[in-house]
Amino acid sequence: MNDDRYLDEPNERAMDHFRRMTESVGVKRFAASLDLSTRQVNRILAGAQPNPVARLLQCLNSCDPTVGDATLDFLCQEMGGYFVREDGTMDSASSNAVKECAEAIAAISDGEITEIDQQEIREAISALIALSNHTRS
């Protein structure tokens, strides 16, 4: 049974991402790494089962934005990066960058860098990148 509700407009980009992830290593290898059968992966690709990328987006849209951002930051860190939220206008991006950098400097001023200090540093970098993105526009 092909359930078209998984192929609606909002899910098309999520499906494209899932398809590209699968094709990047092949269905067999991708399925094995997820502990799924190739049949299950093919059913997701065909739209007969929910797409995990679309499900993740639904989860993020269903929770408090702060919690969603923390989850995205966790995922980005697991992949060697960090999450950067766009911050509206240039003025708010500038003031946010200054605030975050000041907090990061205060956090590391004792000479020790804790896990909380690392979070402050990531937030400062994120704010600077958001500011940089505004100046290029």
VMD Tcl script that draws the C-alpha trace (Angstrom):
set ca {
  {0.00 0.00 0.00}
  {1.44 3.38 -1.00}
  {0.37 6.07 1.49}
  {0.61 9.41 -0.34}
  {0.47 11.44 2.88}
  {4.23 10.92 3.20}
  {4.81 12.60 -0.18}
  {3.05 15.93 0.46}
  {4.81 19.19 -0.47}
  {6.37 19.83 2.98}
  {8.04 16.42 2.90}
  {9.51 16.58 -0.59}
  {12.80 18.17 0.48}
  {13.08 15.75 3.40}
  {12.54 12.86 0.97}
  {15.19 14.30 -1.35}
  {17.67 14.37 1.54}
  {16.82 10.81 2.57}
  {17.18 9.66 -1.04}
  {20.58 11.36 -1.39}
  {21.81 9.84 1.90}
  {20.74 6.40 0.72}
  {22.26 6.79 -2.74}
  {25.55 8.10 -1.30}
  {26.43 4.64 0.06}
  {23.86 2.35 -1.58}
  {20.65 0.88 -0.21}
  {22.26 -2.27 1.23}
  {24.94 -0.45 3.19}
  {22.59 2.32 4.30}
  {19.96 -0.17 5.49}
  {22.56 -2.24 7.34}
  {23.92 0.83 9.13}
  {20.40 1.64 10.36}
  {19.69 -1.98 11.27}
  {16.84 -2.03 8.72}
  {16.13 -4.34 5.82}
  {16.62 -3.07 2.28}
  {12.88 -3.63 1.86}
  {12.16 -1.15 4.67}
  {14.47 1.47 3.15}
  {12.90 0.94 -0.27}
  {9.43 1.35 1.28}
  {10.53 4.68 2.78}
  {11.92 5.75 -0.59}
  {8.62 4.76 -2.24}
  {6.64 6.79 0.30}
  {4.95 3.75 1.81}
  {6.56 4.33 5.21}
  {7.37 7.58 7.01}
  {10.64 9.26 6.14}
  {12.91 9.61 9.21}
  {14.15 13.03 8.02}
  {10.57 14.30 7.79}
  {9.85 12.78 11.21}
  {12.83 14.61 12.70}
  {11.53 17.88 11.24}
  {8.10 17.16 12.74}
  {9.71 16.52 16.12}
  {11.64 19.79 15.96}
  {8.54 21.74 14.93}
  {6.49 20.13 17.71}
  {8.69 21.13 20.64}
  {9.75 24.37 22.31}
  {12.14 26.21 19.94}
  {14.88 26.33 22.59}
  {14.73 22.55 22.99}
  {14.68 22.10 19.20}
  {17.73 24.35 18.83}
  {19.55 22.37 21.53}
  {18.73 19.15 19.67}
  {19.98 20.59 16.39}
  {23.15 21.77 18.12}
  {23.65 18.24 19.51}
  {23.23 16.72 16.05}
  {25.60 19.26 14.52}
  {28.21 18.57 17.20}
  {27.95 14.85 16.56}
  {28.77 15.60 12.92}
  {31.67 17.92 13.81}
  {29.93 21.28 13.55}
  {27.50 23.51 15.37}
  {24.04 24.97 14.81}
  {23.66 28.63 13.79}
  {20.22 30.25 14.09}
  {19.61 33.25 11.83}
  {18.82 36.21 14.02}
  {16.49 38.62 12.22}
  {17.91 42.09 11.67}
  {21.49 43.34 11.56}
  {21.00 45.25 14.83}
  {19.82 42.19 16.74}
  {22.58 40.08 15.17}
  {25.19 42.66 16.24}
  {23.96 42.97 19.80}
  {23.61 39.20 20.10}
  {27.19 38.67 18.85}
  {28.57 41.17 21.37}
  {26.56 39.59 24.22}
  {27.58 36.03 23.32}
  {31.27 36.95 22.94}
  {31.26 38.73 26.30}
  {29.70 35.67 27.93}
  {32.29 33.39 26.31}
  {35.18 35.60 27.48}
  {33.78 35.67 31.01}
  {33.33 31.89 30.95}
  {36.97 31.18 30.09}
  {38.54 33.98 32.16}
  {39.27 31.60 35.04}
  {41.69 29.63 32.86}
  {39.65 26.42 32.86}
  {37.30 25.40 30.08}
  {34.37 23.32 31.26}
  {31.58 21.78 29.20}
  {29.42 24.83 29.99}
  {32.27 27.10 28.84}
  {32.46 25.14 25.59}
  {28.73 25.79 25.08}
  {29.29 29.52 25.64}
  {32.12 29.49 23.09}
  {29.92 27.66 20.52}
  {27.13 30.20 21.08}
  {29.59 33.07 20.54}
  {30.87 31.51 17.31}
  {27.30 30.94 16.17}
  {26.41 34.58 16.85}
  {29.49 35.78 14.95}
  {28.62 33.60 11.96}
  {25.04 34.91 12.00}
  {26.44 38.46 12.06}
  {28.79 37.58 9.20}
  {25.87 36.21 7.18}
  {23.98 39.50 7.65}
  {26.89 41.61 6.45}
  {27.19 39.55 3.22}
  {23.52 40.04 2.30}
}
mol new
graphics top color blue
foreach p $ca { graphics top sphere $p radius 0.5 }
foreach p [lrange $ca 0 end-1] q [lrange $ca 1 end] { graphics top cylinder $p $q radius 0.2 }
display resetview
